[in-house]
């Protein structure tokens, strides 16, 4: 049985969805005013693997990942750029999709935008006001009264007395308590018309927290099975989601809370506020997207992920070893070649096989991808050693559940799994030039001009091209 760590209870629990055989999952997505960074990549990849494994385990999954397209930062950036919010957000939604697609992240079943759910947000705010949990402030905002909700602090593990106005909680004279948060922001004279909606509370726009409550409950129902996001959202965002959802609807909002760990650089959290973040696009100039995906999955999702070029280079070499094992097995055995050519999902996985059973045990233990990956490397060693078609088939099938090893191994090895600009920046020859040099070397060897053949090989080696001579001729790959 699948067991996952529930942040709410601080323990691993058996996953028992509200409805047998069906899993409803909501993940907080991007605020689309800038490029996605590696921290966003981790959220995308982690919960992509979660939904893949739930489906592989037989669940009917409804996966919702929202888009925040109305926010203070969006308004400010659009004004700075001299464009509409819609123009800004549409552009960065497109960039986000390109980054996610490159990383092999499958699209969610629903990708709601906050601006499409304002009526539902107003409905929740109306309920909260009627339930005595929301009040209209002197500045025109509608705020949530945190102290009137008895369960506040359960997710973060903090009592109201422990919580105080800090860097994540704004202090406002119009609030009855510094911990109260805004549900509806009154329109300001200097904000564009597209940033305001008519409402019973006056013209304005929703607060950030109410957006997710409205989208999640509208698409998945009053109680959802899994709610995920980065650890930085645990407080106050997710804490506030619980308070407003349960305060309005009168039932449990989320059964299992999942939070992935931070990405760190030099022992500091990667974030835009610290200026130490790397965009996905910057990283993909140096490293292949599948390398980035493997790098993310080599750490358990709840653990910190330490970003560095050295760690990404190690992931590149590791991924080349996996593809190299498939390539070597295919070159040595016809049955292995056939297994490699077959679509990864064509045959059902034999979960009674030892490797598959260990993989499943790891994934059922709170999505333990580092252990699951170790199974893949064991299978790769077997495939390389014995050219076993069974090992090749299992390796491709199990790796596919993690979104890995779907490409042609020979082509991958030739690419070297470098980023989009790595070969160009290194001045490396293109494929045609390499093939021409190999042909010259073959001719030199036929003429028994060994010195020239060695010169060509050494010249390619200096440019990062490795030649490998075998019974079938000479193959090459980028180092």
Secondary structure, DSSP 8 states (H G I E B T S, - for coil): --EEEETTTTEEEE---SBTTEEEEEE---B-SS--BHHHHHHHHHHHHHHHHHHHTT-EEEEEE-BB--SHHHHHHHHHHTS-HHHHHHHHHHHHHHHHHHTT----SB--BGGG-HHHHHHHHHHHHHTTSEEE-TTS-EEE-GGGSTTTTTTTT--TTT--S-TTS---TTSSSTT-EEEEEE--TTS-GGG-B--TT-SEEE-HHHHHHHHHHHHH-SSEEEEEEEGGGIIIIIHHHHHHHHHHHSS--EEEEEEE--EEETTEE--TTTT---BHHHHHHHB-HHHHHHHHHTS-TTS-EE--HHHHHHHHHHHHHHHHHHHHHHHH-HHHHHHHHS-TTSS---TTSHHHHHHHHHHHBT--HHHHHHHHHHHHHHHHHH--HHHHHHHHHHHHTTT---S-HHHHHHHTTB-TTHHHHTT---HHHHHHHHHHHHHHHHTT-HHHHHHHHHHHHHTTEEEEEETTEEEEEE-
